[in-house]
Amino acid sequence: MKRIPWILTCAAALLITGCNSKSTSGNANGKLTIGLLPKSKGNQYFVTCEKGARLAAADLGAELLFDGPTNTDPAKQNEIVENWISLGVDVIAAACENKDGISTALKKAQDAGIKVVTYDADAQTDARSFFVNQATAQGIGEQLMDTAAELTGGEGEFAIITATLTAANTNEWIKYIQERQAAKYPNMKLVEIKPSDDQKDKAQQETTNLISAYPNLKAVIAVCSPAVPGAAEAVKQAGKAGTIKVLGLGLPSENKAYVKEGVTQAVILWKVEDLGYLTVQVAAAVAQGKIQAGATEFDAGKLGKFDIKGDNVLLGKPFVFTKENIDQFDF
């Protein structure tokens, strides 16, 4: 007789909760719930990501939770993932500040039945289903070299300002810059690669040194964000604006003044709002079982179709910000 109340209780629990099985939505109103984790929620780059993500969530009828550290803080990212596990969200999309550190938390989310994707910066591959990749290393390197060639008429000496000489990602981009130059632009010559150590002032000094050492220098390619305005300031101070072309990877907002003055000719990145939109579309599709391992293409609604290479959904080629279009972007 004492077993009957327990049986009735379990039966009631089954009706209400499915007896410990994860429901199809972490939201009581039945909406798909997506947790979008930035590296830093105050960073304008991720604010712009959020804008695109919210548009995608609205198009999908999903609920978007956007939370992250105030400043880049891997431990805080882990705390937020733990909170979302407790809330029982359907899927987490994470931009990972510490690849190894966050992967443990993301695997825990997977064990709890929560789907996981990454964007902008990846986790360990077994901690997520797909990585929404803003641009491939080859795509970045080739775009930088093609733009430099376009600006110089495909001739002359150019130099590269990098982050550190040991940085894996910038070295990968430089490798593709050199391969592209060798294959397509035989009349261009890379004279030196100089480190900025991710410091604008050092980038400025190294560029000043290059201008002195190479009087026929035609272009400077900066492959880390602080180096673009640093190189531009050096060219401006040397009175070489327009004579030495400046281009590189960076945020439009940090380079807009130099671009409008004609000191910097091109800033290369990607459409960050589109990255946010695509990420939420992929996250929703993974949560709903609409995209599986082995897929080669993904339909992201109003953005159209995107290639999938392995477990990377590719946003596509980097975007070139110039004097003509830079005012359209606020990140």
C-alpha positions as CSV (number, residue, x, y, z in Angstrom):
1,M,0.0,0.0,0.0
2,K,2.9,2.4,0.7
3,R,4.0,2.0,-2.9
4,I,0.9,3.5,-4.4
5,P,1.5,7.2,-3.5
6,W,5.1,6.9,-4.9
7,I,3.7,5.3,-8.2
8,L,1.1,8.1,-8.5
9,T,3.8,10.7,-7.9
10,C,6.1,9.3,-10.6
11,A,3.1,9.1,-13.0
12,A,2.3,12.7,-12.3
13,A,6.0,13.6,-12.8
14,L,6.1,11.7,-16.1
15,L,3.1,13.7,-17.3
16,I,4.6,17.0,-16.3
17,T,8.3,16.6,-17.0
18,G,8.9,13.4,-18.9
19,C,10.6,12.0,-15.8
20,N,14.0,13.6,-16.1
21,S,14.2,13.5,-19.9
22,K,15.0,16.9,-21.4
23,S,12.0,18.6,-22.9
24,T,12.1,19.8,-26.5
25,S,12.4,23.4,-25.3
26,G,14.1,25.1,-22.3
27,N,11.3,27.6,-22.5
28,A,8.0,27.1,-20.7
29,N,6.0,28.6,-23.6
30,G,7.4,26.1,-26.0
31,K,9.8,28.4,-27.8
32,L,13.3,27.1,-28.8
33,T,15.7,28.7,-26.4
34,I,19.2,29.6,-27.6
35,G,22.1,30.8,-25.4
36,L,24.5,33.1,-27.3
37,L,27.8,33.5,-25.5
38,P,30.2,36.3,-26.6
39,K,33.8,36.7,-25.5
40,S,32.8,40.0,-24.1
41,K,29.3,41.5,-24.2
42,G,30.6,45.1,-24.1
43,N,32.8,44.6,-27.2
44,Q,31.2,46.4,-30.1
45,Y,32.1,43.5,-32.4
46,F,29.8,41.2,-30.3
47,V,27.2,43.8,-29.8
48,T,26.9,43.8,-33.6
49,C,26.8,39.9,-33.5
50,E,23.9,40.2,-31.1
51,K,22.0,42.5,-33.4
52,G,22.2,39.9,-36.2
53,A,21.4,37.1,-33.8
54,R,18.3,38.8,-32.5
55,L,17.0,39.3,-36.1
56,A,17.5,35.5,-36.7
57,A,15.8,34.6,-33.5
58,A,12.8,36.8,-34.4
59,D,12.6,35.2,-37.9
60,L,12.7,31.7,-36.2
61,G,10.3,32.5,-33.4
62,A,13.0,31.5,-30.9
63,E,14.0,33.0,-27.6
64,L,17.6,34.3,-27.5
65,L,19.6,34.6,-24.3
66,F,22.7,36.8,-24.7
67,D,25.1,36.9,-21.9
68,G,28.9,37.1,-21.5
69,P,31.7,38.5,-19.4
70,T,32.0,42.3,-19.1
71,N,35.6,41.9,-20.1
72,T,37.2,38.8,-21.6
73,D,37.1,36.3,-18.8
74,P,37.2,32.6,-19.5
75,A,36.0,31.7,-16.0
76,K,32.9,33.9,-16.3
77,Q,32.1,32.2,-19.6
78,N,32.1,28.9,-17.8
79,E,29.8,30.2,-15.1
80,I,27.3,31.4,-17.8
81,V,27.4,27.9,-19.5
82,E,26.7,26.3,-16.1
83,N,23.8,28.6,-15.5
84,W,22.3,27.8,-18.9
85,I,22.7,24.1,-18.1
86,S,20.6,24.7,-15.0
87,L,18.0,26.6,-17.0
88,G,17.8,23.8,-19.6
89,V,18.3,25.8,-22.7
90,D,18.0,23.9,-26.0
91,V,21.2,25.0,-27.6
92,I,24.3,27.0,-26.7
93,A,26.4,29.0,-29.3
94,A,29.7,30.0,-27.9
95,A,32.6,32.3,-29.0
96,C,35.4,30.7,-26.9
97,E,37.9,32.9,-25.2
98,N,39.8,29.8,-23.9
99,K,39.4,26.9,-26.2
100,D,40.4,24.2,-23.7
101,G,39.0,25.8,-20.6
102,I,35.4,26.2,-21.9
103,S,35.3,22.8,-23.6
104,T,34.8,21.0,-20.3
105,A,31.7,23.1,-19.6
106,L,30.4,22.7,-23.1
107,K,30.8,18.9,-22.9
108,K,28.8,19.0,-19.6
109,A,26.1,20.8,-21.5
110,Q,26.1,18.1,-24.2
111,D,25.8,15.4,-21.5
112,A,22.7,17.2,-20.2
113,G,21.1,17.0,-23.6
114,I,21.9,20.5,-24.7
115,K,23.2,21.0,-28.3
116,V,26.3,23.1,-28.7
117,V,27.8,25.1,-31.6
118,T,30.6,27.6,-31.7
119,Y,31.2,30.8,-33.6
120,D,34.0,33.3,-34.1
121,A,36.5,31.3,-32.0
122,D,36.2,27.5,-31.7
123,A,36.2,25.0,-28.8
124,Q,37.6,21.5,-28.9
125,T,35.8,19.6,-31.8
126,D,34.2,17.1,-29.5
127,A,32.6,19.9,-27.4
128,R,30.3,21.1,-30.2
129,S,28.6,19.9,-33.3
130,F,29.5,22.7,-35.8
131,F,31.7,25.8,-35.9
132,V,30.3,28.8,-37.7
133,N,33.6,30.0,-39.2
134,Q,33.6,33.7,-40.2
135,A,36.4,33.2,-42.8
136,T,39.0,30.6,-43.6
137,A,42.7,31.4,-43.2
138,Q,43.1,31.0,-47.0
139,G,40.2,33.3,-47.7
140,I,41.7,36.0,-45.4
141,G,45.2,35.7,-46.8
142,E,44.1,35.8,-50.4
143,Q,41.8,38.7,-49.9
144,L,44.5,40.7,-48.3
145,M,46.9,40.0,-51.1
146,D,44.3,40.6,-53.8
147,T,43.4,44.0,-52.3
148,A,47.0,45.0,-52.0
149,A,47.6,44.1,-55.6
150,E,44.5,46.0,-56.7
151,L,45.6,49.1,-54.8
152,T,49.2,49.1,-56.2
153,G,48.4,48.0,-59.7
154,G,50.1,44.6,-59.0
155,E,53.6,46.1,-58.8
156,G,56.1,47.1,-56.2
157,E,57.4,46.4,-52.8
158,F,55.2,45.7,-49.8
159,A,55.7,44.9,-46.1
160,I,53.7,43.1,-43.5
161,I,53.1,44.2,-39.9
162,T,52.0,41.2,-37.9
163,A,51.1,40.5,-34.2
164,T,53.9,38.4,-32.9
165,L,56.3,36.4,-35.0
166,T,55.0,33.2,-33.3
167,A,51.2,33.8,-33.5
168,A,49.7,30.8,-35.2
169,N,46.7,32.5,-36.8
170,T,48.6,35.4,-38.3
171,N,51.4,33.2,-39.5
172,E,48.7,31.1,-41.3
173,W,47.3,34.2,-43.0
174,I,50.8,35.3,-44.0
175,K,51.5,31.9,-45.5
176,Y,48.5,32.4,-47.8
177,I,49.5,36.0,-48.6
178,Q,52.9,34.7,-49.8
179,E,51.4,31.8,-51.8
180,R,48.9,34.2,-53.5
181,Q,51.7,36.7,-54.3
182,A,53.9,34.0,-55.8
183,A,51.1,32.5,-57.9
184,K,49.4,35.7,-59.1
185,Y,51.5,38.8,-58.6
186,P,55.1,38.2,-59.7
187,N,55.8,41.9,-60.0
188,M,55.2,42.4,-56.3
189,K,57.9,41.8,-53.7
190,L,57.5,41.2,-49.9
191,V,60.4,43.0,-48.3
192,E,59.9,42.4,-44.6
193,I,57.6,41.0,-41.9
194,K,57.7,43.0,-38.7
195,P,56.0,42.3,-35.3
196,S,53.8,44.8,-33.5
197,D,53.1,42.6,-30.5
198,D,49.5,43.6,-30.8
199,Q,50.4,47.2,-29.9
200,K,49.4,50.2,-32.1
201,D,52.5,52.2,-31.0
202,K,54.9,49.5,-31.9
203,A,53.1,49.0,-35.3
204,Q,53.6,52.7,-35.9
205,Q,57.3,52.6,-35.1
206,E,57.9,49.5,-37.2
207,T,56.1,51.1,-40.1
208,T,58.2,54.3,-39.7
209,N,61.3,52.1,-39.8
210,L,60.1,50.4,-43.0
211,I,59.4,53.7,-44.7
212,S,63.0,54.8,-44.0
213,A,64.5,51.5,-45.1
214,Y,62.5,51.1,-48.3
215,P,62.0,54.4,-50.1
216,N,60.0,52.6,-52.9
217,L,57.6,50.9,-50.5
218,K,54.1,50.8,-52.1
219,A,52.0,49.1,-49.5
220,V,51.8,47.9,-45.9
221,I,49.5,45.0,-45.0
222,A,48.6,44.8,-41.3
223,V,47.4,41.4,-40.2
224,C,46.3,42.2,-36.6
225,S,43.7,44.8,-35.5
226,P,46.0,47.3,-33.6
227,A,48.5,47.3,-36.4
228,V,46.1,48.9,-39.0
229,P,45.7,52.3,-37.3
230,G,49.4,52.1,-36.2
231,A,50.6,51.7,-39.7
232,A,48.2,54.4,-40.9
233,E,49.5,56.9,-38.4
234,A,53.1,56.2,-39.5
235,V,52.2,56.7,-43.1
236,K,50.3,59.9,-42.2
237,Q,53.2,61.3,-40.2
238,A,55.7,60.6,-43.0
239,G,53.5,62.6,-45.4
240,K,53.1,59.4,-47.6
241,A,49.2,59.2,-47.5
242,G,48.1,57.8,-50.8
243,T,51.6,57.0,-51.9
244,I,52.0,54.1,-49.6
245,K,48.8,52.1,-49.4
246,V,47.6,50.9,-46.0
247,L,45.3,47.9,-45.6
248,G,44.6,45.2,-43.1
249,L,42.4,43.3,-40.8
250,G,40.5,45.4,-38.3
251,L,37.3,46.9,-37.1
252,P,35.8,49.7,-39.3
253,S,35.2,51.9,-36.2
254,E,38.9,51.9,-35.2
255,N,40.0,52.9,-38.7
256,K,37.1,55.0,-40.1
257,A,39.0,58.4,-39.6
258,Y,42.0,57.1,-41.5
259,V,39.9,55.7,-44.3
260,K,38.0,58.9,-44.7
261,E,41.2,60.9,-44.8
262,G,42.5,58.6,-47.5
263,V,45.4,57.3,-45.4
264,T,44.0,53.8,-45.1
265,Q,42.5,52.4,-48.3
266,A,40.9,49.2,-47.1
267,V,39.9,47.5,-43.9
268,I,39.2,43.8,-44.3
269,L,37.0,41.8,-41.9
270,W,33.6,40.2,-42.4
271,K,30.0,41.3,-42.0
272,V,29.7,40.7,-38.2
273,E,25.9,41.1,-38.1
274,D,25.7,38.3,-40.7
275,L,27.9,36.2,-38.5
276,G,25.4,36.6,-35.6
277,Y,22.5,35.8,-37.9
278,L,24.1,32.7,-39.4
279,T,25.1,31.4,-35.9
280,V,21.6,31.5,-34.6
281,Q,20.2,29.9,-37.7
282,V,22.8,27.0,-37.4
283,A,22.2,26.7,-33.6
284,A,18.4,26.4,-34.2
285,A,18.9,23.8,-37.0
286,V,21.2,21.7,-34.8
287,A,18.7,21.8,-31.9
288,Q,15.9,20.7,-34.2
289,G,17.9,18.0,-35.9
290,K,17.7,19.8,-39.3
291,I,21.4,19.7,-39.9
292,Q,23.5,16.6,-39.4
293,A,27.2,15.6,-39.7
294,G,28.1,15.2,-43.3
295,A,26.0,18.0,-44.6
296,T,27.6,20.1,-47.4
297,E,25.3,23.1,-47.5
298,F,23.1,25.1,-45.1
299,D,20.2,27.3,-45.9
300,A,20.2,30.3,-43.6
301,G,16.9,31.9,-44.6
302,K,17.2,35.4,-45.9
303,L,21.0,35.2,-46.0
304,G,20.8,32.4,-48.5
305,K,22.9,29.2,-48.7
306,F,26.3,28.6,-47.2
307,D,29.0,25.9,-47.7
308,I,29.8,23.4,-45.0
309,K,33.4,22.1,-45.1
310,G,33.6,19.2,-42.6
311,D,32.1,20.6,-39.4
312,N,32.6,24.2,-40.4
313,V,29.8,26.3,-41.7
314,L,31.5,29.0,-43.7
315,L,30.3,32.6,-43.7
316,G,32.3,33.2,-46.8
317,K,34.9,35.6,-48.1
318,P,36.0,38.5,-45.9
319,F,34.4,41.9,-46.6
320,V,36.3,44.9,-47.7
321,F,35.5,48.2,-46.0
322,T,36.4,51.3,-48.0
323,K,35.7,55.0,-48.0
324,E,32.5,54.3,-50.1
325,N,30.9,51.9,-47.7
326,I,32.5,52.3,-44.2
327,D,29.8,54.7,-42.9
328,Q,27.2,51.9,-43.3
329,F,28.8,50.0,-40.4
330,D,28.9,50.8,-36.7
331,F,31.2,48.2,-35.1
